[in-house]
Amino acid sequence: MSNQERITPGSGRGLGRGGGRGRQPGGFGLGAGGECLCLKCGVKVPHKRGIPCYEQKCPKCGQAMTRAR
């Protein structure tokens, strides 16, 4: 058996050793309640369950919103 065919613990990929931050990019896992905030003009609107704030547009200026903490 050559060195390339030999499998040793920790030598391969997919062993769960990554440092991932979770499933949602930029998400904070803040739950269903809360508010979405426009960083451009300061408007706050209630967060809609199932729709990330970054997918909502500000009703006043049209800018993408972010989750208020």
N, C-alpha and C positions, 0 to 999 in steps of 0.2 A: 504494500500500500504506500502511495506517495504522500508527501506532506500536504498536498492540496486535497487529498481525499480523506485525510484524518480529521475527525471532528472531536474537538475538545470543548469542555464547558466554557462558555463565555467567548467562543471564537466566532460565532455566527451572528446573523442578524435576527431580529424578531424575538429577542429574549426579554422584552419588557424592561429594558434599561434606559428608556428615553426619559427626557425631562419635560414632557408636555404639560401645558397649562390648562387643559380642559377641552371641551368639545366646541364651544362657541368662540370665534375669534373676537377678542376685545370684550367679551362678555364678563359680567361680574356676578352672575347668578343671583340677582336681586329679587327674584320672585315675580308674581303676577301684578302686584300693586305698584304704586310709585308714579313718577312723572317722567316725561320726556322733555328735554330742555334744548332750546336753540341757542347755540353759543354765539351767534351773530347778533341777535336782537333781544335775547333774554326771555322769550315767550316760553311758558310751561303749559303742557297739555297732559291730561291723564294718559298713562301707559295703557295700551290695548293688548290684552292677553294674546299671545301667539304671534305678535308682530313686533320685531325688534325696533327699538327707537331709531337706529341708524337707517332703517328702511322707510321711516316716516319723514315727510317734508313739513317744514314750518308753515303754518297757515298764514302767517304774516309776510314772510320774506322768501319762502321757498327753499331755504337752506336745509340740508340734512340735519336731523336732530341727534342728540345723544341722551343716554340715560342719566337722570339727575340722581345723585347719591345723597 
